[in-house]
Amino acid sequence: MPIEHEIAEQRSYLMRYARLQLRNEAWAEDAVSDTLLAALAKPQAFGNRSQLKTWLVGILKHKVIDLLRLHARDALPAGLASPNNDEDPDASLCADNGHFLHPPSDWGNPEQSLHTQQFLLVLEACTDRLPPVMGRVFLMREWLELSCEDICKELNLSSTNLYVQLHRARQRLRECLDLNWFGTQTRTPT
Amino acid sequence: MMLRRTCKEASALILAREDRALSLPDRTALRLHLWMCGACPRFEHQVLTMRAALRQWRHQMHEDASDNP
């Protein structure tokens, strides 16, 4: 198959991650178009076809960062300026005295299940369920693998603010996985 | 007590550790809390499991299309 076709075939795959990270259909379209064009412009830069995805995802990450930089103001609405803009994220987790309302469940030894496609789809769905701003900063950290310093710089965000967002995102992801994966596995039916 | 942490504080430190280095007093207090608490080690295990899961998730997206329909 010509390389152009192979590249074009990855479009929907790339869109999936662009959407997840950018939370904006138009930006995702732009990022993926830019990626495909960049790839087509220098197919010779790509030698081993078995690593087509790695190569394209690598380009996509750069394009996504460009898009985030370009739309930083919209990616991070002004409402986020104050970290205490809504309720205590741990209110459902802990009582006023600092103890757990419900002790965390035992997730067991899930090493094997982490490799299954089924689990990874649940993880992705839980990530997708994060509110847009929270999801963006969380994936900048976990997908783009940017340092906190770089995220703050790109989005013009204070580190306190970033830590609050990341804390909430991780807490939500934990609850979602507990509810939709681990909880159902470890809780014995009554 | 300087080194006493509630479960709420300890779980916040466990989450924060994913994104920043903890101060020495925080690290010490967290270790002490984990040693004597029944619930927080399970919370820590959950967070470490998420760390491994996200690493696996990043890894699988680079695999060949035939593995990921």
Interface residues (C-beta under 8 A of the other chain):
Chain A: E9 Q10 Y13 Y17 S50 Q51 K53 T54 V57 D90 L93 C94 N97 G98 H99 F100 P103 P104 S105 D106 W107 P110 E111 L114 H115 Q117 F119 L120 L123 E124 R141 E142 W143 E145 C148 L162 Y163 L166 H167 R170 Q171 L173 R174 L177 D178 F182
Chain B: T6 C7 K8 E9 S11 A12 L15 A16 E18 D19 R20 G38 A39 C40 R42 F43 H45 Q46 V47 T49 M50 A52 A53 L54 Q56 W57 R58 Q60 M61 H62 E63 D64 A65 N68
